[in-house]
Amino acid sequence: MSIGDFFSVKWRICRDQAEAVRLYYKSPRFALLDLSFCLLSLISNPYRVCRKFLQKRGESDVYAYGETPYSTLEKIAKACEARPSDRWLELGSGRGKGCFWIAHFIGCETIGVEWIPSFIRTAHFLKNCFGTKNLSFQNQNMEEADFSKATIVYLYGTSFSDEMISSLVQKMEALPKGARVVSISYPLECGHLANAGSFPVLFPWGGTEAFLHHKI
C-alpha cells in the first residue's frame, strides 16, 4: 500500500466514524458502546493484532483485516430484509462491531464467528458490559460454524482463497431453504445458492459490489 493509499483509507475511516455519530448516536446506549470500541482500539489496535496473528500462522496476506462501516451494514441488512425473527451469522466477525449493530438495530439473534482469540475476548467483554442478550460469539474457524439454523449469512471474504470459499459454499448446503447469503466483491457459484442480484457498497478501501443469494 502506498502512502497515498494509506492516508486515503485513514480519511475514509474517519469519514465513516463521523457518519456513525450522525446516524446512530441518537441511541445513547449504542453511542456508548461504539465509543468503547474506539477507546479499546487506542489500547489494542485491531489491525496490528490481526497482522501479528496472521504472521504467526505464516499467512501470505497479513493485511486482511477490515471492518464493515455501519452505513454499509445497514444497506446490506435492508437488501436482506432482515427482521427480528432472523438469525444472523457473520463469518469473520472481527471485534464484533457489526454484530453489535445488527443485534441493537435489527434486534435479531446474532452470531459472530471469529478465529482470533483476542477479538473474541473483546466482544465478550463488551457484550457482558452492555448486557446484550441476543448476541453470541464463537472462537472457531468459519468452516466449523453451524449453518443449519442461520437465515442470513454475511461473508466478507475479499481476501479468502478459492479453496476456503469452496469449502464454505459446501457448508452452506446445510442452510434452511430461503436463507439469504451476502458475499462481498464476488458472487458464490454453486447449485444450492441462487444469485438474486448485486448492489454497490462502500468500505474504507473503496467501493465494490455486494451479492445477494437465496438458498434453494
N, C-alpha and C positions, 0 to 999 in steps of 0.2 A: 504494500500500500504506500503510495506517495504521500509526501507531506500535505499536498493539496487535498488529496482524498481523505486523509486523517482529519483535517480541520473541517472538511465538509460533513463528515459523519458526526463529529462533535457538535457542529452547529445544528444538525438535524435532531440530535438527541436533546439539545436544549430547547429546540422548537417544539418537539413532542412533549417535553415536560411542561412548557408554558401552555400548550393546548390542553394537557391533562388538568392543569389547575383551572383553566377557564371552563372546561366542560364537566368535570367530575368532582371538583372540590366543593360543590354545593352540598354534598353529603359529608358532614363533619367526620363521621366515622371512617369513610374511605380516605378523606384527606389526611387524617392522622396515620392511617395505615401506609399510604403512599409516602408520606414524609418519613416514616420509619424505614422504608426501603432506601430512601435517599441517604439517611443517616448511616445505615449499615453499610452502604456502598463506600462511604468515606473510610470506614474501618477495614472493610474487606472488599476490594474491587472485584466484581464478578467476572470481568473479562480476564483479569490476571489469574483468578482462581481456576477458571476453565482452562486457560492456557497451560498452567502448571500441571493440571490433572491430565490433559491430553499428552503433554510432553512425557510424563512418567509412563504413560501407556504406549509410547512410541508411535502415536498417530502422526500421519503426514500433514494434516491440516489442523494446526493448533490454534487457529484464529476463527473457529467455527461458531463462537458464542454470539447470540443476538437475542434481543427481547422485542416482542411484538408491541408496537405502540397501542395504547388503549383505544384510540380512534379507529385504528385498523382492525382491532379485535371486535369492536362494536359493528363495523361493516361486515365482518365475517359472520358474526352472530345473527345479524339481520338476514343475510343471504341464506343462512341455515334455518331461519325461522325458529331460532332457539327459544324454548319455553321453560317455565319452572319444572315441568314434568319430565324434561330431558335428563340424560346422563351424559355429561361432557367429559371426554377423555383427551387430555393433551399429552402427546408423545414428545418428550424432551421439554419439560416444563421449566427448566432452569430454577431460579429462585422462587418461582410460583406467582409472579406478579399477575400474569394473565389469568391464572386460575382464581386468584382472589377477586379480580374484576368480574369474571363470569359468575362466581358464587354470589357476589354482592349485588350486581346489577341485573343479572338474569334470574338468579335465585334457584338454579337447578343444582342437582348433585354434581359435583365437580371433582375430577380425579387427575392429579398430575403425576406423570411418570418421569423420573429423572435418575441418572446413574451417578451423578456427582454427590457424594455424601454431605458435603458442607452446604450445598444448596438445599438439600432436604432438611437439614438441621435448621437452616434459616426459615424455611417455610413452616416447619412445625412450631418453631419458636413464636412466629407472628400469629399463626393460627391459634395457639394457646393464649397468647396475649389478648387477642381480639375476640376469642370465643366463637369463632366461625364454625357452625355446626355442619353445614352441607358440603364440607371440603375435606379431602384427604390427599396424602402424597405417598408415593411408593418408590423406594430406592431400589430400582432394578433396571435391567436392560429393557428396551422397548418391546423386543420380541417376546418377553415374558409377561407382558400385560394381558389382562383378561378383557377380550373384546366382546364376549358373549352378551353383555348387558348394556354396552355403550350405544347410545342413539346418535351421538355426534362425536366424531374423531377429528382432532386438529393436528395436522402433521406439518411442522415447519422443518423440512428436511432438505434444504437447498444444498447442503454440503455432504449429504449421505451418498455412499457408494451405491452402484446399481444392485449389488448383492444384498445390501441392507434393505433397500426399497423392495426388492423382490420378496425377501423374507417377510417384511411387514405386510405386504399385499396378500400374501398367502394366509397370514394370521387373520386378516380381516374377513376371511370367508366365514368366520365364526360370528360376525356381526348379525344382529337381527334384521330381517327384511325391512327396508325403508330407512335404515340408518343413513345418516349423512356423513361424508368424509370430505374434509377440505385439505388440499395439499397446496404448497406454495411453489411457484415457478414452473411446475410441470404437472401434467395430468398423470393419473395412475392407470396403467393399462392392464386390465385383466377382465375375465369373463363375468365375475360376480359384482363388479362395480360399473355402473352406467354413468358416463360423463354428462353432467347436467349444465355445462357451460362454465364460463370464467368471468372474472371481473377484476378491475385494476385495484391494487393495494400499494400502500407506501410503507417503507421501512427506513431506518436510519441510513442504510447503504444505498437506497434508491427505490425506484418503482418497479413493480413486477405484476404478474397475474396470479390470482388465487383460483384454483379449480375446484368446483363442487361436484361431488359424486353421490349417487344413491346406491345403496346395497340392493341388489336384485333378489 
